[in-house]
Amino acid sequence: MTTLAPSPSPTLTIGPHSVQPPVVLAPMAGITNAPFRTLCREFSQGKGLFVSEMITTRALVERNEKTMQLIHFDASETPRSIQLYGVDPVTVGKAVRMIVDEDLADHIDLNFGCPVPKVTRKGGGSALPYKRPLLRAILHEAVGNAGALPVTMKMRKGIDDDHITYLDAGRIAVDEGVTAIALHGRTAAQHYGGTADWEAIARLKEHVPEIPVLGNGDIWSADDALRMMRETGCDGVVVGRGCLGRPWLFGDLVSAFEGTGSFAAPTLREVAGVMRRHAELLGEWIGDEARGVIDFRKHVAWYLKGFSVGSEMRKRLAITSSLAELDEGLALLDLDQSWPVGADGPRGRTSGNNRVVLPDGWLKDPYDCAGVGADAELDTSGG
């Protein structure tokens, strides 16, 4: 256990909401559903802000069954935070108005950072800020329909090193009344490879001093979060891949910012207990134990990272279909193992230097938005 030195605990203000410590769970497709958010909140004792999976505005407006499940919040979640993805300003505006009118959330975040091809090929996610007028129109509709709800946005540096957009996008966001901006210090082409550019976060903070700027990228430990804030001057941190298989990281972050505790170093027995609870929560949320355990499978490797668990046992745990099977497999592990050295490091996807899939002619003119409309909207949510 590593004792943390006392550290000031700044407050992040997002509209009427005070987030202390200034820590936000990044939306991750297939990961940050209600069960995972519950685990993270339990470890943080309810402190921080925990954002839903990406919700497609078209699917929300059309009341897609999967999407309506994804926007479910536990009664203890406060504030309720939804991330929206959209390409068509009118549809985005309708989705925001629906959230306000039906009291579906307390905070709306807009996704301009997703680099996956099925999003960027439609001109969405990290591709969209290149089209400055389209970005402005979407933000205008979102803020204009949000009423008292704060609207924030998450973005990347740009499409690639030759098409950097974050400073222009930041100024447009301020002009249109966005409450806060989160910047992932990578381009879309980098995906999750290489090293996040924290200097870009510092430059954005200098460029838009009027609103809070949150930093995202390469926060693998509580110390990384404190260091990012010291080095960049950002107002808060957004944690994504660092918490995969480690929901207790949010407890570490609270301890680091408040200076009241220590880093968690769970034994494999304690990790197994969290794994079991995670799978159980998924089954309850989905309404089917088997489907919940099957959905949990993708988390197994993250939870077991660094522990001495043979490949056959890992495979066995990754094909379980019931809580009983999961219990049987976990019971066969050497549960007295200590937290592995180095297990606090990078995890999740690390691929980089990808060709960004874009609509034909997308890069010809950043101000030509012809041909982008409602048909470019995805009809399903979750990324």
C-alpha positions as CSV (number, residue, x, y, z in Angstrom):
1,M,0.0,0.0,0.0
2,T,1.3,3.4,-0.9
3,T,0.3,6.3,1.3
4,L,-0.6,9.4,-0.6
5,A,0.5,12.9,0.5
6,P,-2.3,15.4,1.2
7,S,-3.4,17.2,-1.9
8,P,-5.9,20.0,-2.5
9,S,-9.2,18.8,-3.7
10,P,-10.5,21.3,-6.3
11,T,-14.1,21.4,-7.3
12,L,-15.2,21.1,-11.0
13,T,-18.3,23.1,-11.7
14,I,-20.5,21.9,-14.6
15,G,-23.6,24.1,-14.7
16,P,-25.3,23.7,-11.3
17,H,-23.4,20.6,-10.5
18,S,-20.3,20.6,-8.3
19,V,-18.0,17.6,-9.0
20,Q,-15.5,17.0,-6.2
21,P,-13.0,15.6,-6.7
22,P,-12.9,16.7,-10.4
23,V,-13.0,13.2,-11.8
24,V,-15.1,12.0,-14.7
25,L,-15.7,8.4,-16.0
26,A,-15.2,8.5,-19.7
27,P,-18.1,7.0,-21.8
28,M,-16.9,3.7,-23.3
29,A,-19.1,1.6,-25.6
30,G,-20.1,-1.7,-24.0
31,I,-18.4,-0.8,-20.7
32,T,-19.9,2.2,-18.9
33,N,-23.4,0.8,-18.6
34,A,-25.4,1.2,-15.3
35,P,-23.7,-1.9,-13.6
36,F,-20.2,-0.7,-14.2
37,R,-21.1,2.9,-13.2
38,T,-22.5,1.4,-10.0
39,L,-19.2,-0.3,-9.2
40,C,-17.2,2.8,-9.8
41,R,-19.5,4.9,-7.7
42,E,-19.4,2.4,-4.9
43,F,-15.6,2.6,-4.8
44,S,-15.6,6.4,-5.0
45,Q,-18.4,6.7,-2.3
46,G,-20.5,8.5,-4.8
47,K,-18.0,11.2,-5.6
48,G,-17.2,12.2,-9.2
49,L,-19.2,12.2,-12.4
50,F,-20.0,9.0,-14.3
51,V,-21.2,9.2,-17.9
52,S,-23.3,6.8,-19.8
53,E,-22.4,4.9,-22.9
54,M,-22.7,6.9,-26.2
55,I,-26.3,7.4,-27.1
56,T,-27.2,8.0,-30.7
57,T,-29.6,10.9,-31.1
58,R,-31.5,9.3,-33.9
59,A,-32.0,6.1,-31.9
60,L,-33.1,8.1,-28.9
61,V,-35.6,10.1,-30.8
62,E,-37.0,6.9,-32.4
63,R,-37.1,5.2,-29.0
64,N,-34.9,2.3,-30.0
65,E,-35.4,-0.5,-27.5
66,K,-31.7,-1.0,-26.8
67,T,-31.1,2.8,-26.5
68,M,-34.0,3.2,-24.0
69,Q,-32.3,0.5,-21.8
70,L,-28.9,2.3,-22.1
71,I,-30.3,5.5,-20.7
72,H,-31.5,3.8,-17.5
73,F,-30.0,5.3,-14.4
74,D,-29.9,3.8,-11.0
75,A,-31.8,5.8,-8.4
76,S,-28.5,6.6,-6.6
77,E,-26.9,8.2,-9.7
78,T,-26.7,11.9,-9.3
79,P,-26.2,13.8,-11.4
80,R,-27.4,11.6,-14.3
81,S,-25.1,12.1,-17.2
82,I,-25.8,11.1,-20.8
83,Q,-23.4,11.3,-23.7
84,L,-25.0,11.9,-27.1
85,Y,-23.6,11.3,-30.6
86,G,-25.2,13.0,-33.6
87,V,-24.3,14.4,-37.0
88,D,-27.6,16.2,-37.9
89,P,-28.2,19.4,-35.9
90,V,-32.0,19.0,-36.1
91,T,-31.9,15.5,-34.7
92,V,-29.5,16.5,-32.0
93,G,-31.8,19.3,-31.0
94,K,-34.8,17.0,-30.9
95,A,-32.9,14.5,-28.7
96,V,-31.8,17.2,-26.3
97,R,-35.4,18.5,-26.1
98,M,-36.6,15.0,-25.4
99,I,-34.2,14.6,-22.5
100,V,-35.3,17.9,-21.0
101,D,-39.0,17.3,-21.5
102,E,-39.0,13.8,-20.1
103,D,-36.4,14.5,-17.4
104,L,-34.1,11.8,-18.6
105,A,-30.8,13.3,-17.4
106,D,-29.2,16.2,-15.5
107,H,-26.2,16.7,-17.8
108,I,-25.6,16.2,-21.5
109,D,-22.2,15.5,-23.0
110,L,-21.6,15.5,-26.8
111,N,-19.3,13.1,-28.5
112,F,-16.8,14.6,-30.9
113,G,-14.0,12.2,-30.0
114,C,-14.9,8.7,-31.1
115,P,-12.3,7.4,-33.7
116,V,-14.0,4.1,-34.8
117,P,-14.6,3.7,-38.5
118,K,-18.4,3.2,-38.3
119,V,-18.7,6.6,-36.7
120,T,-16.1,8.6,-38.6
121,R,-17.2,7.3,-42.0
122,K,-20.5,9.1,-41.4
123,G,-18.7,12.3,-40.5
124,G,-19.3,11.8,-36.8
125,G,-17.2,11.6,-33.7
126,S,-13.6,12.8,-34.1
127,A,-14.2,13.6,-37.8
128,L,-16.9,16.2,-37.2
129,P,-15.1,19.2,-35.7
130,Y,-13.2,19.5,-39.0
131,K,-16.5,20.9,-40.5
132,R,-16.6,24.1,-38.4
133,P,-20.1,25.3,-39.5
134,L,-21.6,21.8,-38.8
135,L,-20.0,21.7,-35.3
136,R,-21.3,25.2,-34.6
137,A,-24.8,24.2,-35.8
138,I,-24.9,21.1,-33.6
139,L,-23.7,22.9,-30.5
140,H,-26.2,25.7,-31.2
141,E,-29.1,23.3,-31.4
142,A,-28.0,21.3,-28.3
143,V,-27.5,24.3,-26.1
144,G,-30.6,26.1,-27.4
145,N,-32.8,23.1,-26.5
146,A,-31.1,22.2,-23.2
147,G,-32.8,24.8,-21.1
148,A,-31.1,24.7,-17.6
149,L,-29.2,21.5,-18.4
150,P,-25.5,22.0,-18.9
151,V,-24.0,20.8,-22.2
152,T,-20.4,19.7,-22.4
153,M,-18.4,18.2,-25.2
154,K,-15.5,15.6,-25.6
155,M,-13.2,15.8,-28.5
156,R,-9.7,14.9,-29.8
157,K,-6.9,17.0,-31.1
158,G,-8.1,16.5,-34.7
159,I,-8.3,14.0,-37.5
160,D,-4.5,13.6,-37.9
161,D,-1.4,15.8,-37.5
162,D,-2.2,17.6,-40.7
163,H,-5.8,18.4,-39.7
164,I,-5.8,19.7,-36.1
165,T,-9.1,21.1,-35.0
166,Y,-9.2,21.4,-31.2
167,L,-8.4,25.1,-30.8
168,D,-11.0,26.2,-33.3
169,A,-13.5,23.7,-31.9
170,G,-12.8,25.1,-28.4
171,R,-13.5,28.6,-29.4
172,I,-16.7,27.6,-31.2
173,A,-17.8,25.8,-28.1
174,V,-17.3,28.8,-25.9
175,D,-19.2,31.0,-28.4
176,E,-22.2,28.6,-28.4
177,G,-22.5,28.3,-24.7
178,V,-20.9,24.9,-24.0
179,T,-20.3,24.6,-20.2
180,A,-17.0,22.5,-20.3
181,I,-14.7,20.7,-22.8
182,A,-12.8,17.5,-22.4
183,L,-9.8,16.9,-24.6
184,H,-8.3,13.5,-25.4
185,G,-4.7,14.4,-26.3
186,R,-4.6,12.2,-29.4
187,T,-5.8,12.5,-33.0
188,A,-8.3,10.2,-34.5
189,A,-5.5,8.6,-36.5
190,Q,-3.7,7.7,-33.3
191,H,-6.7,5.9,-31.9
192,Y,-5.2,4.7,-28.6
193,G,-1.6,4.3,-29.7
194,G,1.5,6.3,-28.7
195,T,1.5,8.8,-25.9
196,A,-1.3,11.3,-25.2
197,D,-0.2,14.9,-25.8
198,W,-0.8,16.6,-22.5
199,E,0.7,19.8,-23.8
200,A,-2.3,20.2,-26.1
201,I,-4.6,20.1,-23.0
202,A,-2.5,22.9,-21.5
203,R,-2.8,24.9,-24.8
204,L,-6.6,24.4,-24.9
205,K,-6.9,25.6,-21.3
206,E,-5.0,28.8,-22.2
207,H,-7.1,29.2,-25.4
208,V,-10.5,29.0,-23.6
209,P,-10.0,30.3,-20.1
210,E,-13.7,31.1,-19.9
211,I,-14.8,27.5,-19.2
212,P,-13.4,24.4,-17.5
213,V,-11.1,22.1,-19.6
214,L,-10.8,18.5,-18.7
215,G,-7.9,16.3,-19.7
216,N,-8.1,12.8,-21.0
217,G,-5.5,10.3,-22.1
218,D,-2.9,8.0,-20.3
219,I,-4.3,8.3,-16.8
220,W,-3.4,4.9,-15.4
221,S,-3.2,5.8,-11.8
222,A,-4.3,8.4,-9.3
223,D,-0.8,9.9,-9.4
224,D,-1.2,10.3,-13.2
225,A,-4.3,12.3,-12.6
226,L,-2.6,14.7,-10.1
227,R,0.3,15.1,-12.4
228,M,-1.9,15.9,-15.4
229,M,-3.6,18.7,-13.5
230,R,-0.2,20.1,-12.3
231,E,1.4,20.0,-15.7
232,T,-1.5,21.2,-17.8
233,G,-3.5,23.5,-15.5
234,C,-6.7,21.6,-16.5
235,D,-9.8,21.7,-14.3
236,G,-10.4,18.0,-14.1
237,V,-9.6,14.6,-15.5
238,V,-11.5,12.1,-17.6
239,V,-10.6,8.5,-17.0
240,G,-11.2,5.8,-19.6
241,R,-9.1,2.7,-20.2
242,G,-7.3,3.0,-16.9
243,C,-10.3,1.8,-15.0
244,L,-10.9,-1.3,-17.2
245,G,-10.9,-4.2,-14.7
246,R,-10.2,-1.7,-12.0
247,P,-13.3,0.1,-10.9
248,W,-11.6,0.7,-7.5
249,L,-9.4,3.3,-9.4
250,F,-12.1,5.8,-8.5
251,G,-11.5,5.2,-4.9
252,D,-7.8,5.8,-5.4
253,L,-8.6,9.1,-7.2
254,V,-10.8,10.3,-4.3
255,S,-8.0,9.4,-1.9
256,A,-5.4,11.2,-4.0
257,F,-7.3,14.4,-4.4
258,E,-8.5,14.5,-0.8
259,G,-5.2,13.2,0.7
260,T,-7.1,10.9,3.1
261,G,-6.2,7.4,2.1
262,S,-4.0,5.1,0.1
263,F,-3.9,3.3,-3.2
264,A,-5.9,0.1,-3.4
265,A,-3.8,-3.1,-3.9
266,P,-6.5,-5.9,-3.8
267,T,-5.6,-9.5,-3.6
268,L,-6.9,-11.8,-6.2
269,R,-9.5,-12.9,-3.7
270,E,-10.8,-9.4,-3.5
271,V,-10.6,-8.9,-7.3
272,A,-12.6,-12.2,-7.7
273,G,-15.3,-10.7,-5.4
274,V,-15.6,-7.6,-7.6
275,M,-15.7,-9.8,-10.7
276,R,-18.6,-11.8,-9.3
277,R,-20.5,-8.7,-8.3
278,H,-19.9,-7.1,-11.7
279,A,-21.4,-10.2,-13.5
280,E,-24.3,-10.4,-11.1
281,L,-25.2,-6.7,-11.7
282,L,-25.0,-7.1,-15.4
283,G,-27.5,-10.0,-15.2
284,E,-29.9,-8.0,-13.1
285,W,-29.7,-5.0,-15.4
286,I,-30.2,-7.1,-18.6
287,G,-32.8,-9.3,-16.9
288,D,-31.1,-12.5,-17.8
289,E,-28.3,-14.1,-15.8
290,A,-26.8,-16.0,-18.7
291,R,-26.7,-12.9,-20.9
292,G,-25.2,-10.9,-18.0
293,V,-22.4,-13.4,-17.5
294,I,-21.8,-13.5,-21.3
295,D,-21.6,-9.7,-21.4
296,F,-19.1,-9.9,-18.5
297,R,-16.7,-12.1,-20.4
298,K,-14.9,-9.2,-22.1
299,H,-13.9,-7.9,-18.6
300,V,-12.1,-11.1,-17.5
301,A,-8.7,-10.4,-19.0
302,W,-8.7,-6.8,-17.6
303,Y,-9.5,-8.0,-14.1
304,L,-6.8,-10.7,-14.2
305,K,-4.1,-8.6,-15.8
306,G,-0.8,-9.3,-14.1
307,F,-2.0,-12.2,-11.9
308,S,-0.6,-15.7,-12.2
309,V,-3.5,-17.4,-14.0
310,G,-2.8,-19.9,-16.7
311,S,-4.1,-19.6,-20.2
312,E,-6.5,-22.5,-19.9
313,M,-8.1,-21.0,-16.7
314,R,-8.3,-17.7,-18.4
315,K,-10.1,-19.3,-21.3
316,R,-12.4,-21.2,-19.0
317,L,-13.5,-18.0,-17.2
318,A,-13.9,-16.2,-20.5
319,I,-16.5,-18.8,-21.8
320,T,-18.6,-19.0,-18.6
321,S,-22.4,-18.7,-19.1
322,S,-23.7,-18.7,-15.6
323,L,-22.9,-17.4,-12.2
324,A,-22.4,-20.9,-10.9
325,E,-19.8,-21.6,-13.7
326,L,-18.1,-18.3,-12.9
327,D,-18.0,-19.2,-9.1
328,E,-16.5,-22.6,-9.9
329,G,-13.8,-21.1,-12.0
330,L,-12.9,-18.3,-9.6
331,A,-12.7,-20.9,-6.7
332,L,-9.9,-22.7,-8.6
333,L,-7.6,-19.7,-8.7
334,D,-4.8,-19.0,-6.2
335,L,-6.8,-16.4,-4.5
336,D,-4.2,-15.4,-2.0
337,Q,-2.0,-13.7,-4.7
338,S,-1.1,-10.1,-3.9
339,W,-1.7,-7.3,-6.4
340,P,0.9,-7.7,-9.2
341,V,3.7,-5.3,-9.7
342,G,3.0,-3.3,-12.9
343,A,-0.7,-4.1,-13.0
344,D,-1.5,-0.4,-12.6
345,G,-0.1,0.4,-16.0
346,P,-1.6,0.7,-19.5
347,R,-4.5,-1.5,-20.4
348,G,-7.1,-1.8,-23.1
349,R,-6.6,-0.9,-26.8
350,T,-3.2,0.4,-27.8
351,S,-3.4,0.4,-31.7
352,G,-2.3,3.5,-33.5
353,N,-1.4,5.2,-36.8
354,N,-4.7,4.1,-38.4
355,R,-6.1,5.6,-41.6
356,V,-9.2,7.5,-40.5
357,V,-12.2,6.4,-42.5
358,L,-14.1,9.5,-43.7
359,P,-16.9,10.4,-46.1
360,D,-15.7,11.0,-49.7
361,G,-14.2,14.5,-50.1
362,W,-14.5,15.3,-46.3
363,L,-11.1,17.0,-46.1
364,K,-11.5,19.2,-49.2
365,D,-13.1,22.1,-47.5
366,P,-13.6,22.5,-43.7
367,Y,-16.5,24.9,-44.4
368,D,-18.4,22.8,-47.0
369,C,-21.0,20.7,-45.1
370,A,-23.1,19.8,-48.1
371,G,-24.4,16.2,-48.0
372,V,-24.3,15.8,-44.3
373,G,-27.7,15.2,-42.8
374,A,-30.1,12.9,-41.0
375,D,-29.2,9.9,-43.1
376,A,-25.7,10.0,-41.6
377,E,-27.1,9.3,-38.1
378,L,-26.4,5.9,-36.6
379,D,-29.6,4.1,-35.6
380,T,-28.2,2.2,-32.7
381,S,-26.4,3.3,-29.5
382,G,-23.5,2.1,-27.5
383,G,-20.7,3.1,-29.9
